[in-house]
Amino acid sequence: MPEQNFELNDQTIQLAEKIGRHMPGGFFIYKAGGNEELLYANQATLNIFGCKDLEEFKALTGCEL
């Protein structure tokens, strides 16, 4: 089977958010290269790092945008 690229867009981020709500562990999406960007982190990730929201997690990781 040929390798397929995963397009990261608003629709796939929304799908990741839905999946992330039901994951028992931490899950985040980070876009590397050029414009490094923290796109998503589920609540479990925020809890693990003691952050109240995504903005606090971005500040902790140095990915403030």
N, CA, C, O and CB atoms as a CASP TS submission, in Angstrom:
PFRMAT TS
TARGET T0000
AUTHOR 0000-0000-0000
METHOD Language model
MODEL 1
PARENT N/A
ATOM      1  N   MET     1       0.849  -1.177   0.000  1.00  0.00           N
ATOM      2  CA  MET     1       0.000   0.000   0.000  1.00  0.00           C
ATOM      3  C   MET     1       0.898   1.245   0.000  1.00  0.00           C
ATOM      4  O   MET     1       1.829   1.333   0.800  1.00  0.00           O
ATOM      5  CB  MET     1      -0.968  -0.004   1.232  1.00  0.00           C
ATOM      6  N   PRO     2       0.627   2.194  -0.881  1.00  0.00           N
ATOM      7  CA  PRO     2       1.449   3.400  -0.928  1.00  0.00           C
ATOM      8  C   PRO     2       1.254   4.254   0.322  1.00  0.00           C
ATOM      9  O   PRO     2       0.176   4.281   0.916  1.00  0.00           O
ATOM     10  CB  PRO     2       1.119   4.218  -2.177  1.00  0.00           C
ATOM     11  N   GLU     3       2.327   4.952   0.705  1.00  0.00           N
ATOM     12  CA  GLU     3       2.259   5.837   1.868  1.00  0.00           C
ATOM     13  C   GLU     3       1.349   7.015   1.550  1.00  0.00           C
ATOM     14  O   GLU     3       1.419   7.594   0.465  1.00  0.00           O
ATOM     15  CB  GLU     3       3.676   6.331   2.279  1.00  0.00           C
ATOM     16  N   GLN     4       0.484   7.367   2.522  1.00  0.00           N
ATOM     17  CA  GLN     4      -0.415   8.504   2.340  1.00  0.00           C
ATOM     18  C   GLN     4      -0.042   9.598   3.325  1.00  0.00           C
ATOM     19  O   GLN     4       0.318   9.314   4.467  1.00  0.00           O
ATOM     20  CB  GLN     4      -1.896   8.081   2.524  1.00  0.00           C
ATOM     21  N   ASN     5      -0.125  10.832   2.892  1.00  0.00           N
ATOM     22  CA  ASN     5       0.120  11.968   3.768  1.00  0.00           C
ATOM     23  C   ASN     5      -1.155  12.319   4.502  1.00  0.00           C
ATOM     24  O   ASN     5      -2.252  12.205   3.955  1.00  0.00           O
ATOM     25  CB  ASN     5       0.640  13.180   2.975  1.00  0.00           C
ATOM     26  N   PHE     6      -1.007  12.740   5.729  1.00  0.00           N
ATOM     27  CA  PHE     6      -2.123  13.151   6.563  1.00  0.00           C
ATOM     28  C   PHE     6      -2.211  14.665   6.503  1.00  0.00           C
ATOM     29  O   PHE     6      -1.302  15.360   6.959  1.00  0.00           O
ATOM     30  CB  PHE     6      -1.960  12.647   8.034  1.00  0.00           C
ATOM     31  N   GLU     7      -3.293  15.180   5.945  1.00  0.00           N
ATOM     32  CA  GLU     7      -3.462  16.622   5.833  1.00  0.00           C
ATOM     33  C   GLU     7      -4.002  17.176   7.145  1.00  0.00           C
ATOM     34  O   GLU     7      -5.055  16.752   7.621  1.00  0.00           O
ATOM     35  CB  GLU     7      -4.405  16.978   4.661  1.00  0.00           C
ATOM     36  N   LEU     8      -3.286  18.108   7.715  1.00  0.00           N
ATOM     37  CA  LEU     8      -3.695  18.732   8.965  1.00  0.00           C
ATOM     38  C   LEU     8      -4.462  20.007   8.634  1.00  0.00           C
ATOM     39  O   LEU     8      -3.894  20.975   8.129  1.00  0.00           O
ATOM     40  CB  LEU     8      -2.464  19.034   9.880  1.00  0.00           C
ATOM     41  N   ASN     9      -5.765  19.993   8.926  1.00  0.00           N
ATOM     42  CA  ASN     9      -6.606  21.157   8.659  1.00  0.00           C
ATOM     43  C   ASN     9      -7.652  21.271   9.773  1.00  0.00           C
ATOM     44  O   ASN     9      -7.626  20.491  10.725  1.00  0.00           O
ATOM     45  CB  ASN     9      -7.292  21.047   7.250  1.00  0.00           C
ATOM     46  N   ASP    10      -8.557  22.224   9.664  1.00  0.00           N
ATOM     47  CA  ASP    10      -9.568  22.432  10.703  1.00  0.00           C
ATOM     48  C   ASP    10     -10.392  21.173  10.965  1.00  0.00           C
ATOM     49  O   ASP    10     -10.709  20.865  12.114  1.00  0.00           O
ATOM     50  CB  ASP    10     -10.492  23.577  10.310  1.00  0.00           C
ATOM     51  N   GLN    11     -10.734  20.456   9.916  1.00  0.00           N
ATOM     52  CA  GLN    11     -11.548  19.249  10.061  1.00  0.00           C
ATOM     53  C   GLN    11     -10.785  18.150  10.810  1.00  0.00           C
ATOM     54  O   GLN    11     -11.354  17.498  11.686  1.00  0.00           O
ATOM     55  CB  GLN    11     -11.988  18.737   8.681  1.00  0.00           C
ATOM     56  N   THR    12      -9.518  17.938  10.480  1.00  0.00           N
ATOM     57  CA  THR    12      -8.765  16.883  11.159  1.00  0.00           C
ATOM     58  C   THR    12      -8.441  17.270  12.600  1.00  0.00           C
ATOM     59  O   THR    12      -8.369  16.398  13.466  1.00  0.00           O
ATOM     60  CB  THR    12      -7.473  16.580  10.397  1.00  0.00           C
ATOM     61  N   ILE    13      -8.245  18.573  12.874  1.00  0.00           N
ATOM     62  CA  ILE    13      -8.032  19.021  14.257  1.00  0.00           C
ATOM     63  C   ILE    13      -9.293  18.766  15.077  1.00  0.00           C
ATOM     64  O   ILE    13      -9.208  18.313  16.218  1.00  0.00           O
ATOM     65  CB  ILE    13      -7.650  20.530  14.301  1.00  0.00           C
ATOM     66  N   GLN    14     -10.460  19.054  14.505  1.00  0.00           N
ATOM     67  CA  GLN    14     -11.723  18.790  15.209  1.00  0.00           C
ATOM     68  C   GLN    14     -11.882  17.301  15.510  1.00  0.00           C
ATOM     69  O   GLN    14     -12.346  16.931  16.589  1.00  0.00           O
ATOM     70  CB  GLN    14     -12.920  19.289  14.374  1.00  0.00           C
ATOM     71  N   LEU    15     -11.508  16.464  14.582  1.00  0.00           N
ATOM     72  CA  LEU    15     -11.566  15.015  14.796  1.00  0.00           C
ATOM     73  C   LEU    15     -10.598  14.607  15.906  1.00  0.00           C
ATOM     74  O   LEU    15     -10.946  13.795  16.762  1.00  0.00           O
ATOM     75  CB  LEU    15     -11.236  14.253  13.486  1.00  0.00           C
ATOM     76  N   ALA    16      -9.405  15.157  15.897  1.00  0.00           N
ATOM     77  CA  ALA    16      -8.421  14.854  16.947  1.00  0.00           C
ATOM     78  C   ALA    16      -8.941  15.296  18.313  1.00  0.00           C
ATOM     79  O   ALA    16      -8.714  14.606  19.307  1.00  0.00           O
ATOM     80  CB  ALA    16      -7.070  15.544  16.644  1.00  0.00           C
ATOM     81  N   GLU    17      -9.629  16.426  18.378  1.00  0.00           N
ATOM     82  CA  GLU    17     -10.207  16.895  19.645  1.00  0.00           C
ATOM     83  C   GLU    17     -11.254  15.908  20.159  1.00  0.00           C
ATOM     84  O   GLU    17     -11.296  15.612  21.354  1.00  0.00           O
ATOM     85  CB  GLU    17     -10.838  18.295  19.467  1.00  0.00           C
ATOM     86  N   LYS    18     -12.085  15.407  19.276  1.00  0.00           N
ATOM     87  CA  LYS    18     -13.103  14.423  19.676  1.00  0.00           C
ATOM     88  C   LYS    18     -12.450  13.149  20.200  1.00  0.00           C
ATOM     89  O   LYS    18     -12.865  12.606  21.224  1.00  0.00           O
ATOM     90  CB  LYS    18     -14.030  14.090  18.490  1.00  0.00           C
ATOM     91  N   ILE    19     -11.434  12.679  19.496  1.00  0.00           N
ATOM     92  CA  ILE    19     -10.726  11.468  19.922  1.00  0.00           C
ATOM     93  C   ILE    19      -9.990  11.730  21.233  1.00  0.00           C
ATOM     94  O   ILE    19     -10.016  10.896  22.138  1.00  0.00           O
ATOM     95  CB  ILE    19      -9.731  10.996  18.828  1.00  0.00           C
ATOM     96  N   GLY    20      -9.334  12.887  21.339  1.00  0.00           N
ATOM     97  CA  GLY    20      -8.556  13.240  22.519  1.00  0.00           C
ATOM     98  C   GLY    20      -9.372  13.300  23.795  1.00  0.00           C
ATOM     99  O   GLY    20      -8.846  13.029  24.875  1.00  0.00           O
ATOM    100  N   ARG    21     -10.656  13.653  23.691  1.00  0.00           N
ATOM    101  CA  ARG    21     -11.526  13.706  24.871  1.00  0.00           C
ATOM    102  C   ARG    21     -11.743  12.335  25.504  1.00  0.00           C
ATOM    103  O   ARG    21     -12.060  12.235  26.689  1.00  0.00           O
ATOM    104  CB  ARG    21     -12.864  14.307  24.497  1.00  0.00           C
ATOM    105  N   HIS    22     -11.573  11.288  24.714  1.00  0.00           N
ATOM    106  CA  HIS    22     -11.851   9.938  25.200  1.00  0.00           C
ATOM    107  C   HIS    22     -10.595   9.119  25.479  1.00  0.00           C
ATOM    108  O   HIS    22     -10.687   7.967  25.903  1.00  0.00           O
ATOM    109  CB  HIS    22     -12.701   9.214  24.203  1.00  0.00           C
ATOM    110  N   MET    23      -9.433   9.701  25.245  1.00  0.00           N
ATOM    111  CA  MET    23      -8.183   8.984  25.493  1.00  0.00           C
ATOM    112  C   MET    23      -7.868   9.002  26.984  1.00  0.00           C
ATOM    113  O   MET    23      -8.056  10.024  27.645  1.00  0.00           O
ATOM    114  CB  MET    23      -7.017   9.609  24.684  1.00  0.00           C
ATOM    115  N   PRO    24      -7.398   7.895  27.511  1.00  0.00           N
ATOM    116  CA  PRO    24      -7.075   7.851  28.934  1.00  0.00           C
ATOM    117  C   PRO    24      -5.757   8.553  29.274  1.00  0.00           C
ATOM    118  O   PRO    24      -5.503   8.843  30.443  1.00  0.00           O
ATOM    119  CB  PRO    24      -7.011   6.416  29.392  1.00  0.00           C
ATOM    120  N   GLY    25      -4.934   8.826  28.296  1.00  0.00           N
ATOM    121  CA  GLY    25      -3.633   9.450  28.552  1.00  0.00           C
ATOM    122  C   GLY    25      -3.480  10.759  27.817  1.00  0.00           C
ATOM    123  O   GLY    25      -4.401  11.226  27.147  1.00  0.00           O
ATOM    124  N   GLY    26      -2.308  11.342  27.950  1.00  0.00           N
ATOM    125  CA  GLY    26      -2.023  12.608  27.306  1.00  0.00           C
ATOM    126  C   GLY    26      -1.843  12.470  25.803  1.00  0.00           C
ATOM    127  O   GLY    26      -1.290  11.485  25.314  1.00  0.00           O
ATOM    128  N   PHE    27      -2.317  13.467  25.087  1.00  0.00           N
ATOM    129  CA  PHE    27      -2.262  13.472  23.630  1.00  0.00           C
ATOM    130  C   PHE    27      -2.165  14.918  23.175  1.00  0.00           C
ATOM    131  O   PHE    27      -2.985  15.746  23.571  1.00  0.00           O
ATOM    132  CB  PHE    27      -3.510  12.761  23.003  1.00  0.00           C
ATOM    133  N   PHE    28      -1.175  15.234  22.348  1.00  0.00           N
ATOM    134  CA  PHE    28      -1.100  16.584  21.804  1.00  0.00           C
ATOM    135  C   PHE    28      -0.619  16.543  20.371  1.00  0.00           C
ATOM    136  O   PHE    28      -0.014  15.566  19.931  1.00  0.00           O
ATOM    137  CB  PHE    28      -0.178  17.463  22.650  1.00  0.00           C
ATOM    138  N   ILE    29      -0.897  17.627  19.639  1.00  0.00           N
ATOM    139  CA  ILE    29      -0.478  17.752  18.247  1.00  0.00           C
ATOM    140  C   ILE    29       0.445  18.957  18.158  1.00  0.00           C
ATOM    141  O   ILE    29       0.091  20.064  18.565  1.00  0.00           O
ATOM    142  CB  ILE    29      -1.711  17.898  17.277  1.00  0.00           C
ATOM    143  N   TYR    30       1.626  18.722  17.621  1.00  0.00           N
ATOM    144  CA  TYR    30       2.666  19.741  17.504  1.00  0.00           C
ATOM    145  C   TYR    30       3.120  19.789  16.053  1.00  0.00           C
ATOM    146  O   TYR    30       3.459  18.757  15.474  1.00  0.00           O
ATOM    147  CB  TYR    30       3.868  19.447  18.463  1.00  0.00           C
ATOM    148  N   LYS    31       3.130  20.959  15.473  1.00  0.00           N
ATOM    149  CA  LYS    31       3.600  21.135  14.101  1.00  0.00           C
ATOM    150  C   LYS    31       5.033  21.640  14.149  1.00  0.00           C
ATOM    151  O   LYS    31       5.285  22.751  14.616  1.00  0.00           O
ATOM    152  CB  LYS    31       2.682  22.120  13.304  1.00  0.00           C
ATOM    153  N   ALA    32       5.968  20.835  13.672  1.00  0.00           N
ATOM    154  CA  ALA    32       7.390  21.180  13.731  1.00  0.00           C
ATOM    155  C   ALA    32       7.863  21.736  12.392  1.00  0.00           C
ATOM    156  O   ALA    32       7.207  21.568  11.363  1.00  0.00           O
ATOM    157  CB  ALA    32       8.231  19.947  14.122  1.00  0.00           C
ATOM    158  N   GLY    33       8.989  22.387  12.428  1.00  0.00           N
ATOM    159  CA  GLY    33       9.582  22.911  11.214  1.00  0.00           C
ATOM    160  C   GLY    33       9.055  24.293  10.894  1.00  0.00           C
ATOM    161  O   GLY    33       7.858  24.555  11.018  1.00  0.00           O
ATOM    162  N   GLY    34       9.942  25.166  10.487  1.00  0.00           N
ATOM    163  CA  GLY    34       9.531  26.515  10.094  1.00  0.00           C
ATOM    164  C   GLY    34       8.752  27.217  11.193  1.00  0.00           C
ATOM    165  O   GLY    34       9.336  27.742  12.140  1.00  0.00           O
ATOM    166  N   ASN    35       7.456  27.223  11.065  1.00  0.00           N
ATOM    167  CA  ASN    35       6.563  27.827  12.051  1.00  0.00           C
ATOM    168  C   ASN    35       6.144  26.775  13.073  1.00  0.00           C
ATOM    169  O   ASN    35       5.077  26.176  12.936  1.00  0.00           O
ATOM    170  CB  ASN    35       5.319  28.449  11.365  1.00  0.00           C
ATOM    171  N   GLU    36       6.958  26.544  14.084  1.00  0.00           N
ATOM    172  CA  GLU    36       6.624  25.544  15.088  1.00  0.00           C
ATOM    173  C   GLU    36       5.374  25.991  15.834  1.00  0.00           C
ATOM    174  O   GLU    36       5.237  27.155  16.210  1.00  0.00           O
ATOM    175  CB  GLU    36       7.807  25.321  16.071  1.00  0.00           C
ATOM    176  N   GLU    37       4.469  25.045  16.039  1.00  0.00           N
ATOM    177  CA  GLU    37       3.166  25.403  16.570  1.00  0.00           C
ATOM    178  C   GLU    37       2.582  24.261  17.390  1.00  0.00           C
ATOM    179  O   GLU    37       2.589  23.112  16.946  1.00  0.00           O
ATOM    180  CB  GLU    37       2.218  25.783  15.439  1.00  0.00           C
ATOM    181  N   LEU    38       2.085  24.560  18.564  1.00  0.00           N
ATOM    182  CA  LEU    38       1.350  23.591  19.369  1.00  0.00           C
ATOM    183  C   LEU    38      -0.115  23.783  19.018  1.00  0.00           C
ATOM    184  O   LEU    38      -0.702  24.821  19.326  1.00  0.00           O
ATOM    185  CB  LEU    38       1.618  23.774  20.925  1.00  0.00           C
ATOM    186  N   LEU    39      -0.705  22.786  18.376  1.00  0.00           N
ATOM    187  CA  LEU    39      -2.052  22.931  17.839  1.00  0.00           C
ATOM    188  C   LEU    39      -3.141  22.444  18.780  1.00  0.00           C
ATOM    189  O   LEU    39      -4.241  22.998  18.801  1.00  0.00           O
ATOM    190  CB  LEU    39      -2.156  22.197  16.552  1.00  0.00           C
ATOM    191  N   TYR    40      -2.839  21.405  19.561  1.00  0.00           N
ATOM    192  CA  TYR    40      -3.877  20.812  20.388  1.00  0.00           C
ATOM    193  C   TYR    40      -3.238  20.023  21.519  1.00  0.00           C
ATOM    194  O   TYR    40      -2.189  19.405  21.338  1.00  0.00           O
ATOM    195  CB  TYR    40      -4.803  19.910  19.548  1.00  0.00           C
ATOM    196  N   ALA    41      -3.864  20.044  22.674  1.00  0.00           N
ATOM    197  CA  ALA    41      -3.497  19.170  23.792  1.00  0.00           C
ATOM    198  C   ALA    41      -4.789  18.798  24.513  1.00  0.00           C
ATOM    199  O   ALA    41      -5.611  19.665  24.807  1.00  0.00           O
ATOM    200  CB  ALA    41      -2.466  19.870  24.775  1.00  0.00           C
ATOM    201  N   ASN    42      -4.966  17.511  24.795  1.00  0.00           N
ATOM    202  CA  ASN    42      -6.193  17.107  25.476  1.00  0.00           C
ATOM    203  C   ASN    42      -6.108  17.422  26.973  1.00  0.00           C
ATOM    204  O   ASN    42      -5.048  17.782  27.484  1.00  0.00           O
ATOM    205  CB  ASN    42      -6.459  15.604  25.258  1.00  0.00           C
ATOM    206  N   GLN    43      -7.227  17.280  27.653  1.00  0.00           N
ATOM    207  CA  GLN    43      -7.304  17.619  29.069  1.00  0.00           C
ATOM    208  C   GLN    43      -6.337  16.790  29.905  1.00  0.00           C
ATOM    209  O   GLN    43      -5.771  17.291  30.877  1.00  0.00           O
ATOM    210  CB  GLN    43      -8.720  17.423  29.575  1.00  0.00           C
ATOM    211  N   ALA    44      -6.142  15.528  29.536  1.00  0.00           N
ATOM    212  CA  ALA    44      -5.211  14.670  30.280  1.00  0.00           C
ATOM    213  C   ALA    44      -3.792  15.252  30.226  1.00  0.00           C
ATOM    214  O   ALA    44      -3.079  15.227  31.229  1.00  0.00           O
ATOM    215  CB  ALA    44      -5.225  13.224  29.708  1.00  0.00           C
ATOM    216  N   THR    45      -3.380  15.768  29.078  1.00  0.00           N
ATOM    217  CA  THR    45      -2.063  16.393  28.958  1.00  0.00           C
ATOM    218  C   THR    45      -1.965  17.611  29.861  1.00  0.00           C
ATOM    219  O   THR    45      -0.965  17.802  30.554  1.00  0.00           O
ATOM    220  CB  THR    45      -1.781  16.790  27.503  1.00  0.00           C
ATOM    221  N   LEU    46      -3.009  18.435  29.851  1.00  0.00           N
ATOM    222  CA  LEU    46      -3.015  19.619  30.709  1.00  0.00           C
ATOM    223  C   LEU    46      -2.919  19.217  32.169  1.00  0.00           C
ATOM    224  O   LEU    46      -2.197  19.852  32.938  1.00  0.00           O
ATOM    225  CB  LEU    46      -4.280  20.456  30.473  1.00  0.00           C
ATOM    226  N   ASN    47      -3.638  18.167  32.564  1.00  0.00           N
ATOM    227  CA  ASN    47      -3.601  17.687  33.948  1.00  0.00           C
ATOM    228  C   ASN    47      -2.216  17.166  34.324  1.00  0.00           C
ATOM    229  O   ASN    47      -1.719  17.443  35.415  1.00  0.00           O
ATOM    230  CB  ASN    47      -4.643  16.588  34.154  1.00  0.00           C
ATOM    231  N   ILE    48      -1.600  16.415  33.422  1.00  0.00           N
ATOM    232  CA  ILE    48      -0.270  15.849  33.675  1.00  0.00           C
ATOM    233  C   ILE    48       0.730  16.959  33.989  1.00  0.00           C
ATOM    234  O   ILE    48       1.562  16.816  34.885  1.00  0.00           O
ATOM    235  CB  ILE    48       0.212  15.025  32.458  1.00  0.00           C
ATOM    236  N   PHE    49       0.645  18.059  33.253  1.00  0.00           N
ATOM    237  CA  PHE    49       1.593  19.153  33.415  1.00  0.00           C
ATOM    238  C   PHE    49       1.086  20.253  34.357  1.00  0.00           C
ATOM    239  O   PHE    49       1.752  21.273  34.535  1.00  0.00           O
ATOM    240  CB  PHE    49       1.908  19.748  32.067  1.00  0.00           C
ATOM    241  N   GLY    50      -0.093  20.046  34.960  1.00  0.00           N
ATOM    242  CA  GLY    50      -0.628  20.997  35.923  1.00  0.00           C
ATOM    243  C   GLY    50      -1.056  22.316  35.315  1.00  0.00           C
ATOM    244  O   GLY    50      -0.939  23.364  35.951  1.00  0.00           O
ATOM    245  N   CYS    51      -1.552  22.273  34.088  1.00  0.00           N
ATOM    246  CA  CYS    51      -1.979  23.496  33.395  1.00  0.00           C
ATOM    247  C   CYS    51      -3.498  23.588  33.386  1.00  0.00           C
ATOM    248  O   CYS    51      -4.193  22.580  33.260  1.00  0.00           O
ATOM    249  CB  CYS    51      -1.430  23.529  31.945  1.00  0.00           C
ATOM    250  N   LYS    52      -4.009  24.822  33.523  1.00  0.00           N
ATOM    251  CA  LYS    52      -5.462  24.994  33.552  1.00  0.00           C
ATOM    252  C   LYS    52      -6.068  25.055  32.155  1.00  0.00           C
ATOM    253  O   LYS    52      -7.249  24.757  31.978  1.00  0.00           O
ATOM    254  CB  LYS    52      -5.819  26.252  34.315  1.00  0.00           C
ATOM    255  N   ASP    53      -5.266  25.441  31.159  1.00  0.00           N
ATOM    256  CA  ASP    53      -5.787  25.528  29.792  1.00  0.00           C
ATOM    257  C   ASP    53      -4.635  25.430  28.785  1.00  0.00           C
ATOM    258  O   ASP    53      -3.467  25.342  29.163  1.00  0.00           O
ATOM    259  CB  ASP    53      -6.577  26.855  29.588  1.00  0.00           C
ATOM    260  N   LEU    54      -4.988  25.447  27.500  1.00  0.00           N
ATOM    261  CA  LEU    54      -4.000  25.295  26.436  1.00  0.00           C
ATOM    262  C   LEU    54      -3.012  26.460  26.426  1.00  0.00           C
ATOM    263  O   LEU    54      -1.829  26.263  26.147  1.00  0.00           O
ATOM    264  CB  LEU    54      -4.695  25.184  25.079  1.00  0.00           C
ATOM    265  N   GLU    55      -3.479  27.656  26.723  1.00  0.00           N
ATOM    266  CA  GLU    55      -2.583  28.812  26.741  1.00  0.00           C
ATOM    267  C   GLU    55      -1.499  28.651  27.804  1.00  0.00           C
ATOM    268  O   GLU    55      -0.339  28.991  27.568  1.00  0.00           O
ATOM    269  CB  GLU    55      -3.377  30.100  26.992  1.00  0.00           C
ATOM    270  N   GLU    56      -1.875  28.132  28.972  1.00  0.00           N
ATOM    271  CA  GLU    56      -0.886  27.907  30.033  1.00  0.00           C
ATOM    272  C   GLU    56       0.107  26.823  29.612  1.00  0.00           C
ATOM    273  O   GLU    56       1.298  26.930  29.903  1.00  0.00           O
ATOM    274  CB  GLU    56      -1.586  27.509  31.358  1.00  0.00           C
ATOM    275  N   PHE    57      -0.369  25.787  28.934  1.00  0.00           N
ATOM    276  CA  PHE    57       0.508  24.724  28.446  1.00  0.00           C
ATOM    277  C   PHE    57       1.468  25.280  27.386  1.00  0.00           C
ATOM    278  O   PHE    57       2.644  24.918  27.372  1.00  0.00           O
ATOM    279  CB  PHE    57      -0.329  23.550  27.863  1.00  0.00           C
ATOM    280  N   LYS    58       0.978  26.152  26.502  1.00  0.00           N
ATOM    281  CA  LYS    58       1.840  26.769  25.493  1.00  0.00           C
ATOM    282  C   LYS    58       2.940  27.587  26.167  1.00  0.00           C
ATOM    283  O   LYS    58       4.096  27.545  25.746  1.00  0.00           O
ATOM    284  CB  LYS    58       1.010  27.663  24.540  1.00  0.00           C
ATOM    285  N   ALA    59       2.579  28.327  27.208  1.00  0.00           N
ATOM    286  CA  ALA    59       3.574  29.134  27.920  1.00  0.00           C
ATOM    287  C   ALA    59       4.609  28.237  28.595  1.00  0.00           C
ATOM    288  O   ALA    59       5.800  28.549  28.587  1.00  0.00           O
ATOM    289  CB  ALA    59       2.890  30.039  28.967  1.00  0.00           C
ATOM    290  N   LEU    60       4.160  27.123  29.180  1.00  0.00           N
ATOM    291  CA  LEU    60       5.064  26.185  29.849  1.00  0.00           C
ATOM    292  C   LEU    60       6.058  25.569  28.870  1.00  0.00           C
ATOM    293  O   LEU    60       7.231  25.385  29.194  1.00  0.00           O
ATOM    294  CB  LEU    60       4.264  25.083  30.541  1.00  0.00           C
ATOM    295  N   THR    61       5.578  25.254  27.679  1.00  0.00           N
ATOM    296  CA  THR    61       6.428  24.582  26.695  1.00  0.00           C
ATOM    297  C   THR    61       7.179  25.545  25.783  1.00  0.00           C
ATOM    298  O   THR    61       7.974  25.122  24.944  1.00  0.00           O
ATOM    299  CB  THR    61       5.595  23.660  25.859  1.00  0.00           C
ATOM    300  N   GLY    62       6.923  26.845  25.950  1.00  0.00           N
ATOM    301  CA  GLY    62       7.583  27.829  25.108  1.00  0.00           C
ATOM    302  C   GLY    62       6.966  27.965  23.735  1.00  0.00           C
ATOM    303  O   GLY    62       7.592  28.496  22.817  1.00  0.00           O
ATOM    304  N   CYS    63       5.744  27.490  23.589  1.00  0.00           N
ATOM    305  CA  CYS    63       5.053  27.559  22.305  1.00  0.00           C
ATOM    306  C   CYS    63       3.936  28.587  22.326  1.00  0.00           C
ATOM    307  O   CYS    63       2.883  28.371  21.725  1.00  0.00           O
ATOM    308  CB  CYS    63       4.496  26.199  21.934  1.00  0.00           C
ATOM    309  N   GLU    64       4.153  29.697  23.008  1.00  0.00           N
ATOM    310  CA  GLU    64       3.126  30.736  23.026  1.00  0.00           C
ATOM    311  C   GLU    64       2.970  31.319  21.628  1.00  0.00           C
ATOM    312  O   GLU    64       3.953  31.642  20.961  1.00  0.00           O
ATOM    313  CB  GLU    64       3.480  31.849  24.047  1.00  0.00           C
ATOM    314  N   LEU    65       1.739  31.445  21.204  1.00  0.00           N
ATOM    315  CA  LEU    65       1.469  32.034  19.877  1.00  0.00           C
ATOM    316  C   LEU    65       0.472  33.150  20.018  1.00  0.00           C
ATOM    317  O   LEU    65       0.105  33.780  19.026  1.00  0.00           O
ATOM    318  CB  LEU    65       0.943  30.970  18.880  1.00  0.00           C
TER
END
